């Protein structure tokens, strides 16, 4: 792997101060200023982190009613912050690639890695989406190699680390588990981990040949090795997340569990995966996560005692990348424009006209207008009785007005094949009962039938009134043709009942089916919430 020594870079420019979304400091800014530490044995280090970028190079999003995001805007913020402290390291916590905008995805996410290279990132880890196209393609993006669509790619100019993914046969890590970066001679250890739930949320072919182990155990194993080398300032890049109570500041979820179990020499955890705001402490460890899609980044300032080589103070800040009053970085802007021109003939094709905005957000029962449209398209294309679509596979709304190929790609970017199968009514009900796993329900979007769910009933027995759209009851021993995408058909998201049918027939890619379906609809087309999914008592 290519390695780079720590950089001392100073960038100049007329960028205005970054807008701060929220900040839950462990210390005041003055506590971490150089003036506060005249002692020569104390050193200030700045860690700038991003997570869950998902190749959103040219995508603007709305945050608090203002435009935010884009790769060139994010780059401007990072470079402005980097100029404030020569002791700066840039890190990421995974999902840089996968579920990407067409400008990146159609080029096998090489443009996203190029952006990170140009910004001179220092270290990153992998997220579950880096496995979307399999381990070999992930390794090609990291180390370089040839792809039939894009030719030869040189790979990442910075190291990727991951301690809890091992080869199924050798049981050895497929990537370096940890890394030591030296800042003015002081070692800082980095450990990477990805959520151990990856096999349940990635298509089976994506994780073939590898095993995912417990994150905390992997962190502690690597922390012990780092400490033997005299490293006591330890930072974890963890593609796992959680949620934070806005009033109490308490962080809960998998990342909190990991923090509680992790070695006490772990000082900072850059989190990801849940696309949420995190800035607080668990068991003395600072945890930060800056939402997703480049709409924010994390700035962690630490003070290291050069005598003990340990972090003695730390503070986190989450900064929103608002576009107003910020000049996009010209180098990254040119990179984006170059790839936009390459993919323009495909991306700009007009597919139809939406009469109104179709949202992916569900109502109280979990049904969404866009989910209905997609499920209908899949049932129509495969000519089945029913269709079911996982909500996590619907990544963006369809805005009112002209709808292009590129917009529909942003809605369904995973290129999953459609799969036709025969299921009994009992299997269908058991699939629906699997919507309640863990902390949050995953309500499947459906076509061809209706049902009611009752939250007062125990998990595993919440589905009632299961009927075809015409009102005919769905019987336990009845046999019905069903469409699901290949991710669901393989048992993804924990819907393991989909693995039971054996008469599966693979059809076209889900995006192609949606495009065909919209083209044949009367224009302008529409969809709405119809009451396919009912919540008991409402």
WOZI-V506160 format. One record per residue. N is the residue number from 0. RES is the residue in one small letter. BURIAL is # if it has 9 or more other C-alpha atoms within 8 Angstrom, else .. Layout:
N&RES&BURIAL + N&RES&BURIAL
//
This chain:
0&x&. + 1&x&. + 2&x&. + 3&x&. + 4&x&. + 5&x&# + 6&x&. + 7&x&. + 8&x&. + 9&x&. + 10&x&. + 11&x&. + 12&x&. + 13&x&. + 14&x&# + 15&x&. + 16&x&. + 17&x&. + 18&x&. + 19&x&# + 20&x&. + 21&x&. + 22&x&# + 23&x&# + 24&x&# + 25&x&. + 26&x&# + 27&x&. + 28&x&. + 29&x&. + 30&x&. + 31&x&# + 32&x&# + 33&x&. + 34&x&. + 35&x&. + 36&x&# + 37&x&. + 38&x&. + 39&x&. + 40&x&. + 41&x&# + 42&x&# + 43&x&# + 44&x&# + 45&x&# + 46&x&# + 47&x&# + 48&x&# + 49&x&# + 50&x&# + 51&x&# + 52&x&# + 53&x&# + 54&x&# + 55&x&# + 56&x&# + 57&x&# + 58&x&. + 59&x&. + 60&x&. + 61&x&. + 62&x&# + 63&x&. + 64&x&. + 65&x&. + 66&x&# + 67&x&# + 68&x&# + 69&x&# + 70&x&# + 71&x&# + 72&x&# + 73&x&# + 74&x&# + 75&x&# + 76&x&# + 77&x&# + 78&x&# + 79&x&# + 80&x&. + 81&x&# + 82&x&# + 83&x&. + 84&x&# + 85&x&# + 86&x&# + 87&x&# + 88&x&# + 89&x&# + 90&x&# + 91&x&# + 92&x&# + 93&x&# + 94&x&# + 95&x&# + 96&x&# + 97&x&# + 98&x&# + 99&x&# + 100&x&# + 101&x&# + 102&x&# + 103&x&# + 104&x&# + 105&x&. + 106&x&# + 107&x&# + 108&x&# + 109&x&# + 110&x&# + 111&x&# + 112&x&# + 113&x&# + 114&x&# + 115&x&# + 116&x&# + 117&x&. + 118&x&. + 119&x&# + 120&x&# + 121&x&# + 122&x&# + 123&x&# + 124&x&# + 125&x&# + 126&x&# + 127&x&# + 128&x&# + 129&x&# + 130&x&# + 131&x&# + 132&x&# + 133&x&# + 134&x&# + 135&x&. + 136&x&# + 137&x&# + 138&x&# + 139&x&# + 140&x&# + 141&x&# + 142&x&# + 143&x&# + 144&x&# + 145&x&# + 146&x&. + 147&x&. + 148&x&. + 149&x&# + 150&x&. + 151&x&. + 152&x&# + 153&x&. + 154&x&# + 155&x&# + 156&x&# + 157&x&# + 158&x&# + 159&x&# + 160&x&# + 161&x&# + 162&x&# + 163&x&# + 164&x&# + 165&x&# + 166&x&# + 167&x&. + 168&x&. + 169&x&. + 170&x&. + 171&x&. + 172&x&# + 173&x&. + 174&x&# + 175&x&# + 176&x&# + 177&x&# + 178&x&# + 179&x&. + 180&x&# + 181&x&# + 182&x&# + 183&x&. + 184&x&. + 185&x&. + 186&x&# + 187&x&# + 188&x&# + 189&x&# + 190&x&# + 191&x&# + 192&x&# + 193&x&# + 194&x&# + 195&x&# + 196&x&. + 197&x&# + 198&x&# + 199&x&# + 200&x&# + 201&x&# + 202&x&# + 203&x&# + 204&x&. + 205&x&# + 206&x&# + 207&x&. + 208&x&. + 209&x&# + 210&x&# + 211&x&# + 212&x&# + 213&x&. + 214&x&# + 215&x&# + 216&x&# + 217&x&# + 218&x&# + 219&x&# + 220&x&. + 221&x&# + 222&x&# + 223&x&. + 224&x&. + 225&x&# + 226&x&# + 227&x&. + 228&x&. + 229&x&. + 230&x&# + 231&x&# + 232&x&# + 233&x&# + 234&x&# + 235&x&# + 236&x&# + 237&x&# + 238&x&# + 239&x&# + 240&x&# + 241&x&# + 242&x&# + 243&x&# + 244&x&. + 245&x&. + 246&x&. + 247&x&. + 248&x&. + 249&x&. + 250&x&# + 251&x&# + 252&x&# + 253&x&# + 254&x&# + 255&x&# + 256&x&# + 257&x&# + 258&x&# + 259&x&. + 260&x&. + 261&x&# + 262&x&. + 263&x&. + 264&x&. + 265&x&# + 266&x&# + 267&x&# + 268&x&# + 269&x&# + 270&x&# + 271&x&# + 272&x&# + 273&x&# + 274&x&# + 275&x&# + 276&x&# + 277&x&# + 278&x&# + 279&x&# + 280&x&# + 281&x&# + 282&x&. + 283&x&. + 284&x&# + 285&x&# + 286&x&# + 287&x&# + 288&x&# + 289&x&# + 290&x&# + 291&x&# + 292&x&# + 293&x&# + 294&x&# + 295&x&# + 296&x&# + 297&x&# + 298&x&# + 299&x&# + 300&x&# + 301&x&# + 302&x&# + 303&x&# + 304&x&# + 305&x&# + 306&x&. + 307&x&. + 308&x&# + 309&x&# + 310&x&# + 311&x&. + 312&x&# + 313&x&# + 314&x&# + 315&x&# + 316&x&# + 317&x&# + 318&x&# + 319&x&# + 320&x&# + 321&x&# + 322&x&# + 323&x&. + 324&x&. + 325&x&# + 326&x&. + 327&x&# + 328&x&# + 329&x&. + 330&x&. + 331&x&# + 332&x&# + 333&x&. + 334&x&# + 335&x&# + 336&x&. + 337&x&. + 338&x&# + 339&x&# + 340&x&. + 341&x&. + 342&x&# + 343&x&. + 344&x&. + 345&x&. + 346&x&# + 347&x&# + 348&x&# + 349&x&. + 350&x&# + 351&x&# + 352&x&# + 353&x&# + 354&x&# + 355&x&. + 356&x&# + 357&x&# + 358&x&# + 359&x&# + 360&x&. + 361&x&# + 362&x&. + 363&x&. + 364&x&. + 365&x&# + 366&x&# + 367&x&# + 368&x&# + 369&x&# + 370&x&# + 371&x&# + 372&x&# + 373&x&# + 374&x&# + 375&x&# + 376&x&# + 377&x&# + 378&x&# + 379&x&# + 380&x&. + 381&x&# + 382&x&. + 383&x&# + 384&x&# + 385&x&# + 386&x&# + 387&x&# + 388&x&# + 389&x&# + 390&x&# + 391&x&. + 392&x&# + 393&x&# + 394&x&# + 395&x&# + 396&x&# + 397&x&# + 398&x&# + 399&x&# + 400&x&. + 401&x&# + 402&x&# + 403&x&# + 404&x&# + 405&x&# + 406&x&# + 407&x&# + 408&x&# + 409&x&# + 410&x&# + 411&x&# + 412&x&# + 413&x&. + 414&x&. + 415&x&# + 416&x&# + 417&x&# + 418&x&# + 419&x&# + 420&x&# + 421&x&# + 422&x&# + 423&x&# + 424&x&# + 425&x&# + 426&x&# + 427&x&# + 428&x&# + 429&x&# + 430&x&# + 431&x&# + 432&x&# + 433&x&# + 434&x&# + 435&x&# + 436&x&# + 437&x&. + 438&x&. + 439&x&. + 440&x&. + 441&x&# + 442&x&# + 443&x&# + 444&x&# + 445&x&# + 446&x&# + 447&x&# + 448&x&# + 449&x&# + 450&x&# + 451&x&# + 452&x&# + 453&x&# + 454&x&. + 455&x&. + 456&x&. + 457&x&. + 458&x&. + 459&x&. + 460&x&. + 461&x&# + 462&x&# + 463&x&. + 464&x&. + 465&x&# + 466&x&# + 467&x&# + 468&x&. + 469&x&. + 470&x&. + 471&x&. + 472&x&. + 473&x&# + 474&x&. + 475&x&. + 476&x&. + 477&x&. + 478&x&. + 479&x&# + 480&x&# + 481&x&# + 482&x&# + 483&x&# + 484&x&# + 485&x&# + 486&x&# + 487&x&# + 488&x&# + 489&x&# + 490&x&# + 491&x&# + 492&x&. + 493&x&# + 494&x&# + 495&x&# + 496&x&# + 497&x&# + 498&x&# + 499&x&. + 500&x&# + 501&x&. + 502&x&. + 503&x&# + 504&x&. + 505&x&. + 506&x&# + 507&x&. + 508&x&# + 509&x&# + 510&x&# + 511&x&. + 512&x&# + 513&x&# + 514&x&# + 515&x&. + 516&x&# + 517&x&# + 518&x&. + 519&x&. + 520&x&. + 521&x&. + 522&x&. + 523&x&. + 524&x&# + 525&x&. + 526&x&# + 527&x&# + 528&x&# + 529&x&. + 530&x&. + 531&x&# + 532&x&# + 533&x&# + 534&x&# + 535&x&. + 536&x&. + 537&x&.
//
